[in-house]
Amino acid sequence: MFEIFGIPSQALFGQLLIGLINGSFYALLSLGLAVIFGMLNIINFAHGAQYMMGAFAAFFLLNYAGLNYWFALVLVPFMVGAFGVVIERLFLQRLYKLDHLYGLLLTFGLALIIEGVFRNNFGSSGLPYRVPPTLQGGQNLGFMFLPNYRAWVIVASLLVCISTWYVIERTRLGANLRAATENPTLVRAFGINVPRMITLTYGFGVALAAFAGVMAAPIYNVSPQMGSHLIIVVFAVVVIGGMGSILGAIVTGFGLGVIEGLTKVFFPEASNTVIFIIMAIVLLIRPAGLFGRRA
Amino acid sequence: MTTAATPVTAPAAQTSSRSVVAAFVVMVVLLLIAPVFIYPLFLMKALCFALFACAFNLLLGYVGLLSFGHALYFGWASYVSAYAAKAWGFNPEFAILAGALTATVLGLIAGSLAIRRQGIYFAMITLALAQMMYFFAVQAPFTGGEDGIQAVPRGYLFGFINLNDPVNMYGLVLAIFLAGFLMIYRIIHSPFGEVLKAIRENETRAISLGYKTERYKLVAFVLSAGFAGLAGGTKAIVFQLASLTDVDWPMSGEVVLMALVGGLGTVFGPVVGAVVVVAMQNYLAQAGQWVLVIQGVIFVACVLLFRRGIVGELANRLRIKL
C-alpha cells in the first residue's frame, strides 16, 4: 500500500479500473451508434434497450436453456442482431426519405416499448448473473487487486473495437461500406446491394450493443433500466467524440470512462455529471467534437 | 444531407385565419364550461401540460429544432416556484414568475451551447444537458432529493384571492394558459416567426438572405424554455409538489409525444395532444408499466402512419388552418 496525491493506491487504481470498465461499455455502445449513424443517418435511441436485451438474453440462456456465459457471448449478438434486422425491415427503412429526427422519435418509441415490456415482466429490481467459473477470482498486482472478469471485459471490448475498426477501415467490405455512406447511388450502380448492406449494418450495430449487454450482465445487475441510464451518457460521449471517426469513438469512450473514474476519487460529487460538463466545454472550444468533421 | 430530407412539418396552407379564431373561441368556451363536467384537477394538469407542449412546439414545429431535454426547464421552474412559495413565502404569482425566469436563464445557457450543433446532435446535446441538471436536482439540498418539495402552499393570489378555492385556482391556470397560448401565437405570426419558419424550411437559404440564424434560433429557444418554465411553475403551485419526475428524461419524452400526437407546427395541436396524453395517463394509471409500452406504440404509430397528428390531419381534411 502506498499513496498517490494523498489517495491510497487501492482506491485510486480501483476507481481507474471501474473507469476502464465503464469506458469499455461507452466505447462499444458509441461505436455501434457511430456505425449505425454512418450508414442510416439515424440515431438509434433504442441502443440502450438493445444492450439491456443482450443482458436479459444471456440471463435467459443460462437459466432456461442451461447455456453458459461463453455460449451467450456468441449467440446473443446474433439473436438480438436478428431482432435489429427485423426492426430495420419493418420500420426504419420507411423513414430514410424523411427528416432524420423521425428516426430518433421512432427508435425512442421502440425503446419505451422494449423497456416497458421488460419492466412488466421482471419488475424494476435487478436479477443476478454469476461471473463464469473460469473467470472467477483475481490477481494481486501488489498495488491493487485485479478481478479476472474485469480484466477480461477490458481486453475483450478492446479486441472487438479494434476488429470493428479494422474491418471498416482496412478491408474490402469496409471500403464498400464507407463508399455507400458517401454516395449510395453510385455504389448501387456498381452492383452492390446497398439496402441489404444498410439492413446488415443496423443488425451489426445492434449486435454490438447486445455483446456489451452480455459482458455487462455479471458486473451490473440485469435490470430493465440498465440501458436507459447508460444511453444518455453515451449520447454525450458521441457528442464529445463526434461520429465521424471509428477510432475517435473508441478513444473517447475509454478516455471518458477513465476521467469519470478519477473524478470519483478526487471529486465524488461531480462523478455523475463530469461527462456532461466535458461535453459543454468541448462544445465551446471545438463545436464539431474532438474527432468530428464540420458538416 | 438536409436538402433531400423533407421538413418536419409541411408548410401550412395560407388560408384565412378565421378558422383559427373560430377554433380559439370554441376552445375558450369548452375550457370555461368543462369544470362543471370534469374533475378540475385533471383539467388544470392538462392545461399546464398543454402550455408546456405549446412551448415545445414553438421550437420543433416552427424552427425545426428537436429539444429532447425540455423537462429541464419545466422541472427546474417547478422546483424554484415550489421553493419560493414554501421557503421564502412568495405570493403565488411571484413564485411562478421566479420559476419562469429561472427556466429562461437556463434556456439561455443550454440554448447557446446546443445551437452550436445541428440536427440530431442538437437533440442529443439538449438531452445530455437536461440529464446533467437532473443529477444536480438529485444531489442539491434544496430540491429534497427523492421526496421532492411537498406541501407547497397555494397561497393568496395578489395577496387576497384564495387559491385553495378550486374555482380561483382553475381561473388562474386558465388565465396563464390562455396568456401563454396567445403570446406564442403572436410570436409565430410575427415577422420574427416568419424568419423562424424560413430557418425551418431552409436554413442555408435564410443565412444567404442575411439572417443571423443562430441568434433567431437562440431567441426561439429561450422563449420556448421560458414558456415551459411558466407551465412548470404553475404546475408546482397547482399540485403543491415539485419532484424528480418533472426533471427526468421521460418527461422530456412525454412533451415530444404530446406535440407529435396533436400535430407539429399547428397552433392547437399541442393542446389536443396534451389533453389526450394526460387523459391516457389518468385512465391507465392502474395499468402500471403498460403506460410506457402504450406511449411507445403511439410514438411508433405517429411516426410511421400519422405524422401530421390529430389537428394536422383534421386541418388537412378540412383544408383549413388550425
Interface residues (C-beta under 8 A of the other chain):
Chain A: F37 N41 I43 F91 R94 L95 K97 L98 D99 H100 L101 Y102 L104 L105 L106 F108 G109 L110 A111 L112 I113 I114 E115 G116 V117 R119 N120 S228 I232 V233 F235 A236 V238 V239 E269 N272 T273 F276 I277 M279 A280 L283 L284 P287 A288 A295
Chain B: M1 A4 A5 T6 P7 V8 L60 G64 L66 F68 L113 A114 R116 R117 Q118 G119 I120 Y121 A123 M124 I125 L127 A128 L129 Q131 M132 F135 F136 V138 Q139 W249 G253 V256 L260 G288 Q289 W290 V291 L292 V293 Q295 G296 V297 I298 F299 V300 C302 V303 L304 R307
